[in-house]
Amino acid sequence: KPGIPRNGMVLITRNGKPEYSYMDTYADPYQKNTLQSSSQFVIGSISKQITAVLVMQQAEKGTLNLNQPIHKYLPDLPRTWADTVTIHHLLTHTDGIAERDKPLKFKPGSKFSYNQVNLLLLAEILEKVTHKTFADLSREVFENCGMNNTYHPDSKGYKNLLTLPNI
């Protein structure tokens, strides 16, 4: 929004050595608290990419099939669209799902329409096939990538998490 300062940190490393770092503005623009190198952020929209990584890892392991209807993994879904919507449709936002308990907006694969429902369904599928929580799966990805200050909000492992007022 205009007038609201942006904030953030960037760290680029090569072979484990920092090559570039930058911190800008405030942890809280209203309180004027400055960012610290230990500041942690809610990852927000990037969780979509993390979900996709987790799905693709399970596809590589053979625990799920991208072209399989989601009813195979979530047999309790009452809607008939669970027999035609695939994991691939969910990943590419071509599923046609408007709401979990409503009919499809369009035939799966025929259009693109972004929504959050498919990400929630993917998280449920991941939990079913791995027998782990989505928070635990996320933690494993972060640890494997050396992202030592990145946490799923449900993990409660964070110490310096920044939350901004609703702006």
C-alpha positions as CSV (number, residue, x, y, z in Angstrom):
1,K,0.0,0.0,0.0
2,P,1.2,3.5,-0.7
3,G,2.9,5.1,2.3
4,I,3.7,1.8,4.0
5,P,7.5,1.1,4.1
6,R,8.6,-2.2,2.7
7,N,10.9,-4.4,4.8
8,G,13.0,-7.4,4.2
9,M,16.4,-9.1,4.2
10,V,18.4,-10.7,1.4
11,L,21.4,-13.0,1.9
12,I,23.1,-14.6,-1.1
13,T,25.7,-17.2,-0.5
14,R,28.0,-19.3,-2.6
15,N,29.5,-22.5,-1.3
16,G,28.3,-21.5,2.2
17,K,30.0,-18.1,2.2
18,P,28.0,-14.8,2.1
19,E,28.5,-12.9,-1.1
20,Y,25.8,-10.2,-0.6
21,S,23.5,-9.2,2.2
22,Y,21.1,-6.4,2.6
23,M,18.5,-5.3,5.3
24,D,16.0,-2.6,4.7
25,T,13.8,-0.5,6.9
26,Y,11.9,-1.7,10.0
27,A,10.7,-4.9,11.6
28,D,7.5,-3.0,12.4
29,P,7.1,0.2,10.3
30,Y,4.7,1.7,12.9
31,Q,6.9,1.2,15.9
32,K,10.1,1.9,14.0
33,N,11.8,-1.2,15.4
34,T,14.8,-1.9,13.1
35,L,15.4,-5.3,11.6
36,Q,18.0,-7.5,13.1
37,S,19.9,-10.4,11.4
38,S,18.0,-12.7,13.8
39,S,14.5,-11.4,12.7
40,Q,12.2,-14.0,11.3
41,F,9.3,-13.6,9.0
42,V,6.1,-15.5,8.3
43,I,6.7,-16.9,4.8
44,G,3.1,-16.4,3.6
45,S,2.6,-16.9,-0.1
46,I,5.9,-18.7,-0.7
47,S,4.3,-21.7,1.2
48,K,2.7,-22.5,-2.2
49,Q,6.2,-23.4,-3.6
50,I,7.0,-25.4,-0.5
51,T,3.8,-27.4,-0.9
52,A,4.7,-28.0,-4.6
53,V,8.3,-29.2,-3.6
54,L,6.8,-31.6,-1.0
55,V,4.3,-33.0,-3.5
56,M,7.1,-33.5,-6.1
57,Q,9.3,-35.2,-3.6
58,Q,6.5,-37.7,-2.8
59,A,5.9,-38.2,-6.6
60,E,9.6,-39.0,-7.0
61,K,9.4,-41.5,-4.1
62,G,6.4,-43.1,-5.8
63,T,4.1,-42.5,-2.8
64,L,1.7,-40.4,-5.0
65,N,0.9,-40.1,-8.7
66,L,0.4,-36.7,-10.1
67,N,-2.2,-38.0,-12.6
68,Q,-4.2,-39.9,-10.1
69,P,-7.6,-38.5,-9.1
70,I,-7.5,-37.1,-5.6
71,H,-10.3,-39.4,-4.4
72,K,-7.6,-42.2,-4.2
73,Y,-5.8,-40.2,-1.5
74,L,-8.8,-38.5,0.2
75,P,-11.6,-41.1,-0.1
76,D,-13.8,-39.3,2.4
77,L,-14.3,-36.3,0.0
78,P,-18.0,-36.3,-0.7
79,R,-18.0,-34.4,-4.0
80,T,-17.9,-36.4,-7.3
81,W,-15.3,-34.1,-8.6
82,A,-12.8,-35.9,-6.4
83,D,-12.9,-38.7,-9.1
84,T,-11.8,-36.3,-11.9
85,V,-9.6,-33.7,-10.2
86,T,-5.9,-34.9,-10.1
87,I,-3.0,-33.8,-8.1
88,H,-1.6,-32.2,-11.2
89,H,-4.8,-30.1,-11.5
90,L,-4.4,-29.0,-7.9
91,L,-0.7,-28.0,-8.5
92,T,-1.5,-26.0,-11.6
93,H,-4.7,-24.4,-10.4
94,T,-6.6,-26.0,-13.2
95,D,-8.9,-28.0,-10.9
96,G,-12.1,-25.9,-11.1
97,I,-12.7,-26.1,-7.4
98,A,-14.3,-23.0,-6.0
99,E,-15.0,-24.4,-2.6
100,R,-14.5,-27.8,-1.0
101,D,-18.2,-28.4,-0.7
102,K,-19.5,-26.9,-3.9
103,P,-19.6,-28.1,-7.5
104,L,-16.7,-27.3,-9.9
105,K,-16.6,-23.9,-11.6
106,F,-15.2,-25.6,-14.8
107,K,-14.0,-28.9,-16.2
108,P,-10.6,-29.8,-14.7
109,G,-7.8,-28.9,-17.0
110,S,-9.8,-26.5,-19.1
111,K,-9.0,-23.2,-17.3
112,F,-6.7,-21.6,-14.8
113,S,-8.2,-20.2,-11.6
114,Y,-6.1,-19.6,-8.5
115,N,-7.5,-20.5,-5.0
116,Q,-6.3,-21.7,-1.7
117,V,-8.6,-24.8,-1.5
118,N,-6.2,-26.8,-3.7
119,L,-3.3,-26.1,-1.4
120,L,-5.2,-27.3,1.6
121,L,-6.2,-30.4,-0.3
122,L,-2.5,-31.0,-1.3
123,A,-1.4,-30.6,2.4
124,E,-4.1,-33.2,3.4
125,I,-2.8,-35.6,0.7
126,L,0.8,-35.1,1.9
127,E,-0.2,-35.9,5.4
128,K,-2.1,-39.0,4.4
129,V,0.8,-40.5,2.3
130,T,3.6,-39.6,4.6
131,H,1.8,-40.0,8.0
132,K,3.4,-36.8,9.1
133,T,2.0,-33.3,9.7
134,F,2.5,-30.6,7.1
135,A,4.5,-28.7,9.7
136,D,6.9,-31.6,10.2
137,L,7.2,-32.1,6.4
138,S,8.0,-28.3,6.0
139,R,10.6,-28.5,8.8
140,E,12.4,-31.4,7.0
141,V,12.6,-29.3,3.8
142,F,13.9,-26.3,5.7
143,E,16.5,-28.4,7.5
144,N,17.6,-30.1,4.3
145,C,18.1,-26.7,2.6
146,G,19.9,-25.2,5.6
147,M,17.1,-22.7,6.3
148,N,17.8,-22.6,10.0
149,N,15.5,-19.7,10.7
150,T,12.5,-20.7,8.7
151,Y,9.5,-22.3,10.4
152,H,6.0,-23.5,9.7
153,P,3.8,-21.4,12.0
154,D,2.5,-24.5,13.7
155,S,6.0,-25.8,14.6
156,K,6.5,-23.1,17.4
157,G,10.3,-23.3,16.8
158,Y,10.7,-19.7,16.1
159,K,12.0,-17.1,18.6
160,N,12.0,-13.8,16.8
161,L,9.0,-14.1,14.5
162,L,7.9,-10.7,13.2
163,T,4.2,-10.1,12.8
164,L,2.9,-6.9,11.3
165,P,-0.3,-5.2,12.1
166,N,-3.1,-5.9,9.7
167,I,-2.3,-3.3,7.0
